[in-house]
Amino acid sequence: MLRRAFPILLGAVLFAAGLYALLHLLRPVDTGMILHQIRTTPASALWGAAAGTVLGYVALAFYDWYALRYIGKSLSGGIIALGGFLGYAFGNTIGVSVVSGGAVRYRIYSAYGLNAFEVAAISGYIGLALGSGLVLVGLAAMAIHPHAVLAYLPYGPETVRWVAAAIFVGSVALITWMSVGDRRLSLMGYQLRMPPPGDLAGQVVVVLLDIAGASFALWVLLPMGKPDFATFVAIYSTAMMVGVLSHVPGGVGVFETVVIGTLPATVPVGDAAAALLLFRLIYYLIPFGIGFLIVALNEAREAGGFLGRLLARLPQPVQPALSTLHGLVPSLAALVAFGYGVYLLMVTMIPSVRVDAMAEGDLLSTLLREGGTLASAMAGVILLIISHGLARRVSAAFWMAVATLLAGAFAALVSDFNLHGAMLLGLGALSLLPLHKSFDRHGPLTQGVFELRWFLMVLAVMVATAAFFFFANRTVPYSNDLWVEFSPASDTPRALRAGLAASALLLLFCLFLATRPSPRRGPAVDEANPLSRAAQIIEASGNPQGWLAVTGDKQILFADEGDAFIMYAVLGGRWIAYGDPVGNPDRFAALCWRFSERAARANARPVFYEVRAAHLSMWTDLGFALNKVGEEAVIPLDRASDTLAAMQAAKQQRERDGYTFDLLTPPHSDAVFQELRGVSDAWLAGKTGQEKKFLVGPFALEYLDGFDIAVVRHGGRIVAFCNVMSSGAGRFKAIDLMRYLPQEGAAIMEFMFLNMIEHFRIEGAAEFSLGVAPLSGLSERTIARTWNRFGRMIYRHGGAFSDFEGLRAFKQAFQPEWRPRYVALPTNVSPLVAMSDVALLISGRKHRLQRRKSAPKP
């Protein structure tokens, strides 16, 4: 818990420190001066900032292009431009660009075949390239213009110059040496490899253009007296690096403090603050707004109508990427609502600029202004609260957000006739409307878990609002009479009352969350015997692997309707579900939401292991990343005659050698079970000596007695066996626990499988699953090698095959269809950690599991 909360708490502390330092720097500045400077900024400066922003974002897209080349992948320019732009537009605003931008990229690039590890590699490459680029450019600029940072360093200019130059030259030499010689650097267990010289040179150009464009966008907005551009690049690079390392969203407060603190005294602090506000608007908020508009238009395209027909004419290669944007809607809508909430709280603290339009003794205007200001503050708090519901796709939260934005627009009109503010809020409500289909969950707004991150974000907003209030009204001496002073010109009293109302509303909400009773569970589905109910669902489904729910090492979560369930085990801070939900597919999305929320309430993270491709869109809509973990070998039995004919000679040879096949139906006698135990013990003695769990059933009479068991006999004695899972009225079959005498060798399983295929085909079954071949279909690059290393901890399919290729080759002999399987997990959960946890579950580390009692017969 502490490890997970530490980065959040550290970001909050750094935000508070940056805010304090910023307020200290702005102490001599009047709010009106800042607003006046913003209004009088020359149009040429605004256009220059816009040009710098365009250059910066074009350069940023090339980070993605070089990252794809680095991992050996290729996508069209349009896809890279879309993924890169949206990744940076959303990531820069949210703050931790490598993480949030990576989530956006995953949705887009996964539509073209990239897996989670490859997208993670892209994000890592971008983070390293951007971070090292900022550092190196900053060092070079400091070597040329050391005076830019002397106020923050206890050294003289020559010392700063030579130290910066030495670090710069040494770093460039190391990077060049690694790139030219294709060498690797081991650092904290990771191996770093540089791109080839040509790509490295191109990446250097991209970094220079990126930093030049972004720094120019701010530099051109600064007033007279600013340093020359080369010196300012050093200031900008330093401020950006500190802001990124702080993990504060967008580096807000931290970035501004460093820039203002390092600018020369010839730049007025108020003018610098105005330039920084405009820079935030142009470089961050406008690209975010364009990105949000792209998502909103895409939702309109999905809905049909005129826009749908118009946008359907977009190039066909881009259509799959646009389709993936649907899953971004809840998070983006939540962020937009949260941002509007912050805006409404802040504007209530700004002194009015239209007092002259209202008569001093006009009671109606006074009431309208008081009511409008209070309504704006309350609407801001409401938007902060319901942003959590929007992230969870709650329908009521969506419509309440639209209504609150419209109410805020009306309040802006009646309180100060703020037409621009009303139009901005109305535009927000209008942009949300095309997104309504993404909010299909019903339930109370406060349902679910409000995490520490949300509370700290709201706290940061309230602290910033209070700080802004004291900054804007610091020249007004405090008096108790301020609370009861009413007039159109009473800006400070009105802001005090609005702040009190907003704080009271937020406090009441927090008290409600703290004191509400724990939600009662609804009537459980067949609570006395949930495994019996699960067995009925499995039998009716088309998923024979669902029988692994009754192995006794898993818990079961049923859908409210009782016709679907999730099987899972708890290990430390993760709830690991096996496979997709089982049962009625219409319940899957809601059931997965419930599972994720229950895990969150237990301070855990949900993981779904070996999910199928049939529901990939559901996982992306839920915000899960997907990584391929293998392929399932499934034999369509109506096309199995060619397989049987091709392998008939080997089967007949076994029969001539005295081997026979039989399919035993339950219940099984004690004599049969004792024979099976002898085979099992011999098999275990030659392998690991212990049972596997989670992905395979146990060798236990109470478990095996519920299944058909295929056996091979030689000389009347059982030498191999396998229990068969069946669902869908016998149409779908799958192997489970397989064991044989070591002296028989793995080839005995070929004889058993051929007989099972023939038997089930005659019986009228549709499909026969031979299980998953782990990690098949992955490349042999560095990423895949790491994945394979963890995979070897997990898959030991009877120890019959020394490598994954041998297992796949064995199953390929039966000419199956290969169907991909994935691990689905939140973007803040490492796939390697999740795989390690699965390995622990399979190994049977019972002391780390919350296990159920032994399962009864299915």
N, C-alpha and C positions, 0 to 999 in steps of 0.2 A: 504493500500500500504506500509506504513512504517513498520507495523507489519510483513508483509511478507518479506520485504527487510532487516529487522534488522539482522536475523541470517546470511544472505549472507554478509552484510557489516561487521558484527563482525568477521566472518571468514576471510575476506580480511584484516582487521586491524591486526588480530592476525598473519596471514601469513606474513604480512609486518614486524611486530615486531619480529617474529621469524627469518625471513630472515636477518634483520638488526643485530640481536644478533649473528646469526651464522656467518655472514661475519666479525663481530668484533672479534669473537673467532678465525677465520681462517686467520686473518690479517697477522700473521707471517709465514704462510704456503705458500709454492710454489706449483703451480699447477702440475708441473712436479713431485714433490715428491709424491703427491697423486697418480698420474697415475703409477709411478714406484712401489709404495707399492702395488697397485692392481695387477700389473703384476707379482710381486714376492711373492704373497700370497701362502703359501704351499698348496699342493693338499690335505693334511690331514685336514687342516682347512676348506677347501671348502667342503670336504665330511662330516666333522663334522657338518657344517652349514646345509647341505642338510638333514642329519639325524635329526637334531633338527627341521627342517621345517616339515619333514614327521610326526614326533611325534606330533608337534603342530597342524597340520591339522587333524590328526586322532582324537586327543582330541577334537578339535572344532566340529567335526561331532557328538560327543556324547552330546554336548549341545542340538542339535536338538532332539536327542533320549529322553533325559530327559524332554525337553519341551513338546514333544508329550505325554509323560506319564502324565505330569502335567495337560494337558487339556483333558485327557482321550481318546486319539486317538492312533492308532497303524498303522505303515507302515512297509514294509519290509526293511531289512538292506540295500539293494542295493539302494532303493529310498532315504532313509535317507542320505546315504553316498553321493549320487549324489547331492541332494538338499543342504546338508551342505557344501560340497566342493565348489560347484559353488557359493553359497551364500557368503562364506567367500573369495573365490578367487576374485570375482568381487567386493564385498562390501569393502574389505580391501583396494583395490586399489582406488576405487572411493572415499572412505573416511568415509561417514556416513553409517557404515555397517548395523545398525539396519534398515535403510530405504531401501537402495539399495539391501542389502542382502535379506530383506523381500520381495521385488518385485520379485527377482529371485525365492525365495522359493514359493511364491504364484503361479507362473506359473507351477511349478513342482508339488506341493502338491495339488493344486486345481484339477489336473487330477485324483486324487484319493479320491475326495469327500470333501476336506477341504474347508471351505469358508474363506472370507477375514478376518473376525473377529478372526477365529481360527489361521490363519497365523499371524495376528497382535499380538495375544497372544503369539505365539511362538517367534516372534521377540522381544516382550517386555520381555519375560522370559530370552531370551539369553542376551539381553542388561543388565538386572539387574544382572544376574549371572556373566557375564563377568566383569561388572563394580564393583560390590561388591567384586568379587574375586580379582581383581587387587588391590583394596583398602586394603583389609584384608591382602593379601600377602605382600603388601608394608609396612603396619603397622607392621607386624610381623618381617619383615626384618629390618625395622628401629629400632625396639626394641632390636634386636640382634646386629645390626651394625649401630648405630646412626651417626657415622662419615660420612656416605655416603652422607648425605644431609645437613650437618652443614653449608656449604657455602651458602645455600639458606634460612636458618632460623636464626633468631636472638637469639638463645637459646644455652645453653651448651649441651654437649652430654648426661648427666644424665637426664636433663629435657626432651629432645627429647625421650630418651629411655622410661621413665616412662609414659609420656603422650601417646606415641604410644602404649605401652603395655596396658594401661588402656582402651583406645578406642577399641583396638583389643579384649580384654577380654569381655568388655561390649557388643560389637557387637555380638560376638560369643554366649554369654549367651542369648541375646535377640533372636537371630535366632533359637537357640536350644529350648528355651522356647516356641516359637511360633510353631515350627515344632512338638515337642512332644505332646503338648496340642491341636494341630490343631486350634490355635488361629489366629485371624485376626488383622491387624494393620491398622487403618484409617489414611491416610495421604493425605492432600489436596484434599479431596473428593474421593480418591481412597482407595480401600481395598486391602491390601497386605496379601497374604496367602503363607506360606512356604510349600514346598513339605514334604511328610512324612519322618521320620527319615532315613529310608533306602535309599530313593532317594537322600536325602540331603547329606548323607555320600558319595554316589557315585558321586554326583555333586562336592563335595569338591575335590575328587581324580581327576576328570576331569579338574578342574580349576588349580590344582597344576601341572598336566602334561602339560596343555596348556602353562602356564607361564614358566614352566621349559624348555619346548622344544623351545619356541620362544626366551627366553633370552639366552639359550645355543647357538642358531644359531648365535647370535650376539657376545656373549662372546668369543666363540672359534675363531672368526675372529680378535679379538683385539690382539695387540702385547704384548710383554713382559712388565711387569710393571703393568698390569691390576689387579684390585682387585680380591679377591677370589670370587667364583661363588655365594655364599650366599649373600655377600655384593652387588654384581652386580644385583641380583634379585631385591633388593630394588631400585636401580637406574633405572632399566628397568621398573618396575611397575609404578614408579612415572612418568617417561617420557611418557609411554603409556597413562596413565590417563590424563595427560595434553594435549597430542596430540588428544585424543578422544574428550575431552571437547572443544577443540578449533574449531571443525567442519571444520578445514582445510583438504582438500582431503588427506587422508593418514597421516595426521599430519606432512606433509612435512615442514621442517624447524623448527617446534616447537619441535618435538621429538628429532631431532639431537642436537638442542641447549641445551636441558635439559641433554642429555646423556654426551655431551662433557663438559658441565659446571660442572657436578658432578663427572667426572672421576678424579682420583688422578693425580697430576702433573707428576708422573712417566710415564704416557702414553703420547707420543708425539701427539699433536693435529692433525698433518697431517696423522699419522697412524690411529688415531681414525676416521677421516673423510673417509679414504679409507675403513675401516671396515664397516662404516655405509652405504656407497654406495654399497658395496658388499651385505650387509644384505638386503637392499632395493631390489636389483636384485634377490636374492635367495628366500627371504621370501614373496615378494609381486609380482614382475613382472613375475617370472617363473610360479607360480601357476596361475596367470592371463593368461599367454600365453597358459598353458595347458587347462584352461577352454575355452579360445577362440578357441583352436584347436578342442575341443570336439564339440563346436557349429558349426564350419566350417565342420567337418566331418559329423555331423548330416545333414547339408544342402546338402552335397554330397550324403548322403544316400537317402534323399528325391528326389534328382535329378535322381536317378537310376544309371545305369552303373555298372562297376566292384565294386566300393566302396559301391554302394547301395546294391548289392547282398551280399557283404561280411558283411556289418554292419546289414543287415536284419537278420543275424543269432544270434544277441544278444538276451538274454532271453526275452521272451514275456512280463513279468511284467514290464520291463524297457521301453518298446516301447512307452507307453503313455507319460511318463516323457520326453523322447527324442523329441516327437512330439511338446511339449510345448516350446522347446528351440527356435523354429522358430521366435517367437515374440521378443526374445532378440536381434536379429541380428541388427536392425537399431541402437539401443543405443550402442551396443558393437562396431560396425563398426565406429560409430562417435567417441567413446572414443579412439579406436586404431588410427584413423586418427589424432585426436588431439594430442595424445602421440607422434606420428611420427613427427608432426609439431614441437613440443617442442624439440625433439631430433635433428632435422635438424637445428633449430635455435641455439641450444647449441653447436653443433659441429663446426659451423662457427666461434665460439669464441675461440676454442681451438687452441693453437699454433701448427704448423705443426711438425710432427715427421719424415718427409721424405725430408727435405730440401736438405740433402746431395745427394739425387738422381737426383737433377736438377742443371743444369749449371746456374751460376749467371747471365750470359748475354744472356741466351736462351729466345728469344722473344716468341717463341711458348709456352714454358712451363709457362712463366709468364702469357700469355693470357689465357691458359687453367686453371691455378690456379685461376686467377681473375674471369673468367667466371663461373667456377665450384662453387666457394664460393658464388658469387652473386646468382647463380641458386639455391643453397642449401637454402640460406636464403629466397628467394622468394617462393620456394616450401614449406618451413615451414609455411610461412604466409598463403599460399593458402590452405594448409591442415587445419590450424586453422579455416579458413573461411568456407570451405565446410563441415567441421564436423557438422555444424548446418544443412546443407541440408541432410546429411546422417541420422541424427536423425529423419528427416521428410520423409525419404524413397524416396528422389528425385533421379530419375534414372541418370540424368546428373551429380549429385554430386558423385554418385558411380563411374562412368567411369572416371570422372576427378580425383578422388582420386587414382585410379589405375594408371592412366597416370602420375600423379604427383609423386607417389612413384617410378615408373620406371625412370622418369626424374631425381629424386633425386639420384637414384642408379648410373645413368650415370654420373651425376655431381660429385659424390664421386670418381668415377674412373678417370675422366679427371683432377680433381683439385689436387688430392694428391695420386692417385692410392690406394685409401682406399678400399681394396678388402673386408674387413670384414664389413665395413659400407654399401658397395654396396650389399653384400649378405643379410644383415639384411633388407634393404629396399626392395630388390627383394622378400624376403620371405614374407614381409608384403603385397605386391601386390598379390603374389600368394595365400596367405591365404584369401584374400578378394574375389577372383574370384568365389568360390562356393556359395557365398552369393548373387549373382546378382539378383536372383528371388525375393528377399525381397524388392528390390528397383524398384517399379512399378509405382511410381507417376511421371507424367510429369509436367514440369513447370520450371520457372527460378530459379536459385540457391538462389537468394536473396528473394524469395517469403516467406512470413510468418513473424513471430515476433522474433526478436533477443532480448532475455530477458536480464534483468540486470545481471543475473547469468553468461550468456555467456560473456558479456562485461567485467565483473570483472575477469573471468577466463583468458581471453585473456590479460587483463591488467596485471594480476599477472605473466603471462608467459613473457611478455615484460619486466616487472620490474626485474624478476629473470634473464632473459637473459642479461639485462644491468648490473645487479650486478655481474653476472658471468664474463662478459667482463672486468669490472673494476678490479675484483679480479685476473683474469688471466693475465692482462696486467698492473698491478699497478706499476711495476718497470720501465715502459717505460714513460719518461716525455712527456707531451703533447706538440705538436707543430703543427702549421697550415700546415707545410710541410708534416705531416703524411698523409693528404688527397690525396696528389699527388705523393706519393712514391710508385713505382712499381718495385718489384723484387720478385723472388721466396721466399726470406727470410723475406719479409715484412709482417709478420703475423698480427701485430697490425693495420697497415693501411688497410689491406685487410678486417679485421674484422670490422673496423670502417665503411668502405664503404658498407659492407654487411648489417650491422645493420641499416645504413641510408636508404638503399634500402628497407629493410623489413619494417622499420617504415613508410616510405613514402607510400608503398603499403597499409599497414593497415590503415594509415590516410586517404588515398583516398577512401578506402572502407567505412570507417565510415562516411566521408563526403557525399558519395553517399547515404548511408542509411538515413542520416539526411536531405538531400535535395531532395530526389526522391519524385515525386508527389504521393499523395495517390492513390492507385489503383482504377481505375474507375470500377464501377459495370457494368457487361455485361447487355445486354438487358434483363429486367426482364420478367419472364414468366407471361403473362396476368396480368401486373402490376396494371391495372385499377380494377381488381377484383380477387385478389389471392385466396380468399376462394372458388370462383367458380371453379378455376383450381384445387384446392386441392380436391374439391368434386368429380371431374372426376377421379382423381387418386385413391381416397378412394373406389369409386364404383367399379373400376376395380381390386382392391387389394383383398386379403383374410384377411384383418384386419379391422373388423367393428369398433374397438375402435378408428380407425383413425378419426371418426366423431367428436371426442373431439377437433379436430383442429379448428372447427368452433364455439366454445363456446364463443369466444370474449375475453378470458383472456390469449390468447397465441399469439406468433408471429410464422411466418412460414418461413423456409429457404428451397428453392427449389434446386434440383440438376441442374447443368448446362443444362442437357438434358431436364429438365422440366417434368420428369416422376417419380419423387420421392421427398419427402420432410421430414423435421423434424419440429415438433411442440414443442415450448418451451416457458418458461416464465423466466424473469430476476428478480433475487432477490439478492440485494447487490452484492457480489463478485462472484455469481454463476449464470450460465445459465443452467436451469434445463429443460431437454427435457423429454417429456412423451413417454415412450415406444420406440420401435425400429423405424427407419425411415419407412415411408409408401410408397409403390410403387414398382418400379423395384428393386429387390434385387441386381442386378449388380451395382447399383449406391450407395449402402449403405456405403461402406468403404470410398470412395472419399468424399461423403457427410458428413460423420462424421468427417473426417479430416478438411474439410472446416469449419464445425461448431466449432471444437476445436480451430482452428486458429483464427476465428473471436472472440471467447470468449477471447483468449489470447490477441488480440489487444485491447480489451476492459478492460484489466487487470482483467479478471474474469476466473473462472474455470468451465469446462463443467461437467455436471452430467446427466446421462441417467437413468430415473426411470422406473421400471417395464419392463425391456427388457426380451425377451424370450430366451429360450435355443437354438433356431435354429441358432443363430448367435454368440454363445459364443466364437468361435475361432477368430472372427473378433475383439471382444473387447480385447482379450488378445494380438492380433497382434497390436492393437492400443495403447497398454500399459496401459489399464484400469484394475483396480481391480474389482472383482465381488463379491457381497454378496447377498445371497438369502433373499428376502423380503416377500415371500409368494408363494402360488400356485393357479393357475387359474383352476376353475372347468369348464370343457368343456364336453358337452354331445354329443357323436357321435349319430346323430339321426337315423342312420340305425340300431343301436343296442338298441334303446330306448323302444322297445316293452315290455321288461321284467320290466323296471321301471314303465311303465304305468300300467301293469297288477298288480304289487305288491302294487301300491298305488291307485288302482281304487276304492276301498271301501271308502276311505276318500273323494275322489272326488265326488262320487255318493251321499254321505251323505250331502255334501255341496249343491249339486244340489237339493236334497229333501228339504233342509232348505230354498230354494228360491234364491240361489246365481246363477248368470249367468255370462258367459264370453263373451267378444266381442273384436275384434281387429279393431280399428278405423284407417282408412287411411286418409292421409292429402288431402286437407286442412281441418282443424278442425273449426267448427263453434264457434261463440262467446259463445253460450249457453253451449257447451261442455267444453270450456276452463274455464268458470265461475264455473262449477261443479268441474273441476280439481283444481281450485284455492281454493275452499272450503276445499277439502281434504288436499291440500298442507298446507294451513294455520293451520288447526287443527293438522296436523302432526308436523309442526314446533313449534307450541305452546307447544306441549308435549315433545319436544326435546331441541335443542340448541337455537331455535328462530332465526337462521340465515342460509342463504344458504351456502353450501359448494362449493368449486371451484376446478379447475385443473383436478381432477380425475373423475369428474361427471359433466354432463351438467346442465345449470341453468334452473330454472322454469321461462321460458319466452316464450311468444307466438311466437315470431319470431324464436326461437330455436326449440321448440316442434312442430311447424307447418311443419317441414320438415321430421318428422318421423311417422311411425305407432305407435299407442299407444294402449297397451293392458289395458283393464279395467275390473273390477269386479263390478257387480251391485247387489244390494239387495233391493228388493221392488222398482225397477226401478230407484234407486239412486246409483250413482257411489260411491263406498266405498274404492277402491284401484285402482291404475294405475301404469303403467311402460311404458316408451317409449323404442322402440326397434331399435337398430342400425343394419344396414344391409349392406353387401358388397359382391363383387364377384357374381353379378347378383342374389342376394338373397340366395346364398348357405351358407353364414356365418352370423349368428345372434348373438347379444349380448345385455344384459340388460344394461340400463343406469340409469335414474332417477326413483327410486321406492318410492312410498308414499301410505299411507293408513290411515284410521281413527283409532285413538288410541284404541277405544273400540273394534275394530275387532281383534286386536292382530296380532302377526307375522304369525300365522297359515294361515291367508288369502292369504299370498304370496305363500304358498304351492299349494293352489287351482289354483292360477293364473299361476304358473310355469308349473303345469301339463297340463293345457289347452294349454299353449304356445308350450310345447314340442309336444303335439299331433297335433296341428295346423301346426307347421313348418315341422314336419315329413311328413304329408300328402301333404304339399305344395312342398316338394322335396328338402328342405334345407339339408345341410350336417352336420353342427355343430351349437350348441347353447351354448353360454358362459354364465355362471351364475356369472361371475366376480371372483375377487381374494379373497381367504381366507388368511388374512395376517399372515405372520410368521409361517405358518403351516409347520410341518416337522422339526423344530429346536429342539435341545436338551434342557433340563431343567437346564443346568449348568449355572454358573455365567455369562458367555458371553451371553448366550441367554436371561437371565433375564434382562440384560442391554438393549439388543436389543428390548425386549418386552416392556420395560418401555417407550421407544421412540415410539414404534409402537402404543401404546394406544393413543398417541397424534394425530395419523394420521388417524386411521381407526375407524369410528363410522358409520357402515353401517346401517343407519336408526335408530340407537339406539335400534334395535330389540333384540340384543344379548349382554349379559353382559360380555362375554369374547370371545376370538378367538376360543376356542374349541367349543362353542355353534354355532358359525357361520359355522365352518367347518362341524360340525355334521349335521346341517340343510342341507347344500349342499350335503353332503355325501349320504343323503337319496335318492337322484336322481341318484346315481351310476355313477358319472362323471369320466372322466380321469383327473388326477391332473397334471398340467403342471407347472413347476417352473418358477417363475419370479424373476429378480435380479435387483439390483442397480449397474450400471457401472459408475465408477468414477476414476479419476487419483489417483495414489498412494499417492500423497501429499494432498489429500482432506480427511478429517475425515468422515467416513460413518455416525457417529452420528450427525455431523454438517449438513451433506446433508439431513438426515432424518428430522432434526429440520426445515430446510428450506422448505422441502416439506410440513411439517405440517403447516407452515405459509401460504404457497400457498393455501392449502386446506381451511384454516380458512378464506380466503378472505381478508387478510391484504393488501388492495389495495394501501395504501400509500407507500408500499415498493416494488411495482411492476411497471414495465413499461408495460402498458396494451394497447391492441389494442382497437379500437372503437367496438361498438356492432357488432356482426357478422350478416350478412344477412342470409337469408334462404339457407340451403345447396342445 
